[in-house]
Amino acid sequence: MGQIKNLEVVTDKLQFPEGPIAMADGSVLVVEIRRQTLSRVTADGAIQVVAEVGGGPNGAAIGPDGAVYICNNGGFEWHDVDGVTIPGHRPHDYVGGSIQRVDLHTGEVTTLYTECDGEPLLGPNDLVFDHTGGFYFSDHGKSTAHYREHGALYYAKADGSNIRKLVSNMLGPNGVGLSPDGKRLYAAETPTSRLWEYELHDHGVLAPPPSPFQAGRLVCTLPDYCLLDSLKVEQGGNIAVGTLIKGGVTVFGVDGSHDFIGFPDIGITNISFGGDDMCDVWATGSSTGKLYHCRWPRPGLPLAYSA
């Protein structure tokens, strides 16, 4: 098991934070899913609401125009159990999922996508930009007490001009990321604890699948009971995935090897790399409302339009 250095709690006052974005001024942007906001956490732990977006803001990333693009999952039911917040099924006021754009200067919120080819987005979850102004995103699907709707992977343009489905019928796809050379897409499935790799033929175009029954290459399935969440990629190509239940981050090699880095929190959903050497990490402890900061043993991969 790996160890983290200099772990500190920046704040514990967030309402189910996710989608951290390390900014150049030392602050961190996060979505607060339960609060339904995009928020800024300053270095001293103060929280400032940037925009109220409604629904359930989930993944977030800086786009080519400097705005923040958000995967909005449409919201959850919420359960508080012994001081831990747990998201549940589709809420009674659910109106669907969407992709949103937030202007950081004005706080203006614009909805870019709510459907693809006439099919509504269910629960957009996480996204990653390439260098052409397009982004890949996961749709986690949605559940009720009686059934679960399957998820999918999509590619869309930041200007709202095009969206297309890449992979269908996935079991709770969550984190997405690109390899350092931009030629492979990674996606983590939450309930199966599987990490998938998809070869890219072009921007937003998958290479032919390895078989009719397998759209991508299975990198690894974890042997323990845990749930994979959002992810980021290291400069060396490893994939760091937030791991629920066990409480930490699982770092996968492309060969399927894996190491676990533990946090004192069962709900580490996502991380963001930053700092001059890209070895500073901010991690969201969603169920406890915490934002952690620590030093990482290896540098993270700068994102396409990172701040």
PyMOL commands that set and color helices and strands:
alter all, ss='L'
color gray80, all
select helices_A, chain A and resi 286-288
alter helices_A, ss='H'
color red, helices_A
select strands_A, chain A and resi 5-11+17-22+28-32+37-41+47-52+57-62+68-72+78-81+84-87+98-102+109-113+115-116+119-120+124-129+134-139+151-157+163-170+173-178+184-189+194-202+205-206+217-221+227-233+239-244+248-252+258-262+268-274+280-285+290-295
alter strands_A, ss='S'
color yellow, strands_A
deselect
rebuild
show_as cartoon
